[in-house]
């Protein structure tokens, strides 16, 4: 069957690699996972996995409960969406960039969309994931 002319293919979503462990003795620059050219590092209280875990894990857990999944699965989905097909992205202060992309959480029993969220992902100029949290969109969003 010939392709239909004039239709654009959907953006390809690149699955991230499985998340590596960030133990107490893991260095800040250890790569947890990648999203294309973005890297999620173990980090510290100010950026990366440790920041997301300490500051936003409970928010991600609330969403993960909807689908009966782990908080990291939902955060991974949100970061991958923001990377691969953001609904909006733009510069923020301090050489950072904000990306946001709507995700849908599905009730696995009914198959219905249970919640729609607009996660925020902040990334450095060098492609290091600083933070990711379920709401807010990006400041200064057009």
N, C-alpha and C positions, 0 to 999 in steps of 0.2 A: 504494500500500500504506500503510495507516495505521500510525503509530508504535506500538510495543509499550509499553503503559502500565507504569509502575513501573521502567523501566530508565533509568538516568542516562547521558547521553552522556559519552564519554571527554573528559578535559580537552583543550582545544585547545592544541597546541604552536605557539608563535609563533617562526618562524625569525628569527634575527637578521639584521641587514644585513651585507653583506660587510665584513670587517675592513679598516680603513684602515691606512695605513703609519705607523709611529712611527720616524722618522729621528732621527739624532743631534741635529738642531736642532729637532725637533718639541717644542712646549711640553707640559708635564706635563698641562695641562687639555684637550689635544686629544682629542676623542671617537674611539675606535677603532671601537666598535660599541655598539649598545644591545640590551637584552633587556627589552622592555616599558619600565618606568620606570627600570630599572637602566642605568647607563652604565659601560662599560669605557673608562677614559681611558689615555693613554700612561703617565701616572704617573711613578714613580721607583723606586728600589731597595726602597721600603717598601710600595708599592701599585700596582695597575693592571697594564697589559700588560708594562711593563718588569720589574716584580717577578715576574710569572708566568713570563716568558721566562727571566730570570736564575736563578730559584729552582726552577722546576718543569717547565721545557721538556723536560728529559731524561725525566722521569716520563711526561709526555704522549706523547713520541716512542715510548716503549716500547709504549704502548697503541695508538698510531696504526699501528705496524708490523703489528699483528694484522689490520687492515683495509686495509692498503696506502694509508693516507691521511696527510695532513699533521697535525702535532700540534695546530695551531689548529682543525682540523675537529673533533677529539675534544673539546678544551677547550670549543669553542662548543656542541657537543651537550650536554656536561655542565652548563654554565652555563644553557643554555636549559631543560633538564630541571629544574634546581634552582629556576629562576624560575617556570616554568609549572605544574609539578606536583611540588613537593617531597614526599619521603616523610616528612621531618621538618624543622622549622625552629624556631629559638628565639633568644632574646637571648644574647649573650656579653658579656664585659667591654668597657668603653670605648665604649659606644654602638654596638656592632657586632652584627650578626645572622648566624647560621650557617644555611645551607640545605644539605640533602643530598638527592640523588635517584639511585637506582640506574640505571645504564645497562648495556646489553649490547653487547659487541663481537662481531661476526659474522665468521667465516672466510668470505671471499668465494668460495672454491673449493668448500667443502662446504656452505655455507649454515647451518652449525651455530653455535650460540653458543659462542664460544671462551673468553670471559671475562666475568665480571660484576664491576663495580666500584661503589663507593659514594663518589663524589667529594664533596669539601667545597668550598663557596663561601662566602666571608665578604664581607659587604656592609655599608657604613656606613649610619647612619640616613638619610642623604641619598640613598641608592641608588647609591653609587659602589662598584664591584667592587674590593675590596681584594686578594683572592687567590682562586685556584682550584687545587686539586690533587687527584690521583686517589683518594687514600684517606683514611682516618681518620674519616669521618663527622663529627658535631659533638660537641664536648666537652659533657658534661652532658646528652646525649641521653637522653630518657626511654625 
